[in-house]
């Protein structure tokens, strides 16, 4: 089944169970609710020049992220977002889509980050996520570990970034 969040903020519908924000007291999404092949779709985020340059000034001050005029003479031919900015946007969209409404614990890491196309001012991004593997931790049976693939797409449906990584969630069936 698929979880879809249109606004990026608010309610998520899944299998007839309404999961809302943590302050609502509604039931959270637990590891037990996830299945291999399950997909999540985030809301959207429009990237603008101010966001790109602010992130770059703070974290990745390369000319093609900082200055539109200087960026014209680079490999990209114009201003582009840092790949790390795209990773951060991906994380925010997934938090809004489901992580903040889940029994999420942490991530032991990500791997295979690939920036496939530049993200430019005016691009509207969203994230598709799929659960690739899911298993309880042997050493901590109250925790489940899943491997996910996140695909960040622009307004044209073009994949601009892809990464795989792991997440840990509490298991409902083994609450401590």
C-alpha positions, 0 to 999 in steps of 0.5 A: 500500500502507499502513503501519500501526503499532498501538502507535506503537513497534516494527516496521512491516510493508511489502511483506514487508520488516520495518523496525525501529528504526535500532539494529537494523541493518535496512533503512530506509524510503527515498524510493524506497519511497514512492508517490503515494497511499501512506498511513501510520497512526500509533499512538494518543495519549491527551491528558490535562489535565496534558499540555494545561496543561503545554504551555500554560504553556510555549508558549501560555498562554491561559486556555482552555488553562491552567485548566479552570474559567476555560475554561468561560466561553470560546468553547470552554466547557471546557479545550482543547489548543493547536493547536500542541500538536496539531501537536507530537503529530502530529509525535511520532506520525509519528516513531513511525510511520515517520520514525525508521525512515526515511532522513528528512533534514528538512522545508522547511516545512508549509502549510495548517494547519487546526484543525477541532475542539478537542482536549479532555482524554480525547481519543485521537488518531491520524494518517493521512498520505498522500503527495500528490506525490513527485519527486527534487530536480533540484539534489540527485538523491540526495534526494527531496521529497514533499508529504504531508497529515496528518490528526489524528483523535480517538477518534470518527474526527472530524478535529481537525487537517489540514496539508500539508507537505513532507519530504525523504528520501535516495534508495536508488538515489542514495546518496552 
